Structure formats: structure tokens, C-alpha cells
Amino acid sequence: MNDRPSMISKEVEQRIVGYYMVMKMIEAQYLELESALVDAKYFSNEQISEDDQVNLGVQMINRFLEENVERA
């Protein structure tokens, strides 16, 4: 998650983060994220790197969080 050492494994961290995402993200946001990642892969002829996919996902999640704050 960040650059500091962690006492928990990456697998545990990823599973927890995945759970949080599923529980907090509304379905429309999840579908938008999924669609954007599939499109990015398709339009790059499946050449987009996993790092670039993660960066795209992070950008979208940050936007979703901002939208959630504005709605609250």
C-alpha cells in the first residue's frame, strides 16, 4: 500500500483491500472501473502493463472518492 515495511503479507493486504473495495464501491462505480480496465486492455491490443492498469484504477477510485465526498 505504501513504501514503509509491513508485518502483513502482500496477499493478506490485497485480500483486505479487495474486500473493502467490494463493500464500499457502489455497483455503478465497480462496473465503470471494470469497463475502463477492459477497454484499456482491448485498445492497447493487450499491451497495457499491470502497472498502467493499476494507475488507471487508482485514478478512477480517487475520482469516485471525490464524488462520494461531494454527495455527502
DRENKOLLO-462644 format. One line per 4 residues: number of its first residue (from 1); their letters; for each residue y, x, z of N, C-alpha, C. Coordinates in steps of 0.02 Angstrom, whole numbers. Each point is the difference from the previous one (the first is absolute). Layout:
// DRENKOLLO-462644
NUM	A	Y/X/Z/Y/X/Z/Y/X/Z ~ ...;
***
This chain:
// DRENKOLLO-462644
1	MNDR	-59/41/0/59/-41/0/63/43/0 ~ -1/52/39/57/46/2/-26/71/2 ~ 45/48/9/-20/70/-4/-24/30/66 ~ 3/-37/54/-22/28/64/-75/-6/8;
5	PSMI	-30/45/37/-73/-3/10/-20/-65/35 ~ -59/-24/-17/-23/-63/29/-69/10/31 ~ -12/-36/53/-64/3/33/-49/-51/-30 ~ 24/-43/-44/-45/-49/-31/-15/22/-72;
9	SKEV	-59/-17/-23/-20/21/-67/39/-39/-53 ~ 4/28/-59/33/-33/-56/-34/-67/-16 ~ -66/-2/4/-36/-62/-14/20/-55/48 ~ 2/16/64/20/-50/51/72/-22/-13;
13	EQRI	43/48/-13/70/-15/-14/6/-47/-60 ~ -36/15/-54/4/-41/-60/-27/-71/12 ~ -53/-6/39/-27/-65/15/48/-42/41 ~ 34/32/48/49/-36/42/59/-22/-43;
17	VGYY	25/46/-41/57/-16/-44/-19/-56/-48 ~ -60/2/-28/-23/-52/-45/-1/-68/35 ~ -25/-1/61/-2/-62/39/71/-27/11 ~ 45/45/20/69/-21/12/30/-29/-63;
21	MVMK	-12/32/-57/28/-23/-63/-26/-70/-16 ~ -64/-11/8/-29/-65/-16/27/-54/47 ~ 10/18/63/22/-50/49/75/-16/-7 ~ 41/48/-20/72/-10/-2/28/-19/-68;
25	MIEA	-34/21/-53/25/-12/-67/-18/-70/-23 ~ 49/-38/-24/-16/-66/-25/-37/7/-67 ~ -37/-51/-17/-43/3/-59/39/16/-64 ~ 59/-29/-7/41/12/-60/18/74/-6;
29	QYLE	16/32/57/16/71/0/-61/42/-18 ~ -56/-17/29/-62/37/-15/-17/-5/-74 ~ 6/-60/-28/-15/-9/-71/49/38/-44 ~ 64/1/20/50/38/-38/-15/74/2;
33	LESA	-18/25/58/-18/70/8/-61/17/-42 ~ -51/-40/6/-62/11/-38/14/0/-75 ~ 39/-48/-23/16/-6/-71/40/61/-24 ~ 47/23/39/40/58/-19/-43/62/-5;
37	LVDA	-47/8/45/-44/59/-2/-48/-3/-59 ~ -26/-59/-15/-44/-9/-58/39/14/-64 ~ 61/-28/-5/42/12/-59/16/74/-8 ~ 17/33/54/16/72/-4/-60/39/-25;
41	KYFS	-58/-18/22/-60/35/-23/-13/-15/-74 ~ 7/-63/-19/-11/-20/-69/50/34/-48 ~ 64/-5/16/51/26/-45/3/76/-2 ~ -33/32/47/-4/73/-2/-67/23/-31;
45	NEQI	-36/-48/-29/-67/15/-27/-44/31/54 ~ 7/-26/60/-39/22/58/13/73/18 ~ 59/25/-18/18/69/15/44/6/62 ~ 22/-56/28/43/4/59/-40/29/58;
49	SEDD	31/46/35/-35/32/55/-3/-46/61 ~ -45/14/45/-4/-38/62/65/8/40 ~ 29/60/0/63/11/35/55/-45/-29 ~ 3/-6/-66/50/-43/-31/-13/-73/16;
53	QVNL	-63/-19/3/-17/-69/20/22/-13/71 ~ -12/47/45/21/-8/70/76/-4/3 ~ 35/43/-37/74/-2/1/26/-67/-24 ~ -30/-28/-52/19/-66/-25/-12/-53/54;
57	GVQM	-59/3/32/-16/-47/53/49/5/58 ~ 17/60/20/47/10/56/69/-29/-18 ~ 22/12/-61/65/-27/-21/0/-76/4 ~ -55/-30/-24/-4/-73/1/-3/-27/72;
61	INRF	-40/33/42/-5/-22/70/67/6/35 ~ 37/53/-13/67/7/29/45/-58/-22 ~ -5/-19/-63/39/-56/-24/-21/-65/35 ~ -66/-10/7/-25/-59/35/26/-3/72;
65	LEEN	0/57/33/25/3/69/74/-19/4 ~ 39/25/-48/71/-16/-2/9/-75/-12 ~ -39/-28/-45/4/-72/-14/-19/-41/62 ~ -51/24/37/-21/-35/60/56/-1/53;
69	VERA	36/56/6/55/4/48/56/-48/-21 ~ 15/-2/-65/52/-45/-24/-17/-73/12 ~ -64/-18/-5/-21/-69/11/-1/-19/74 ~ -6/50/43/-6/-15/72/66/-19/32;
***
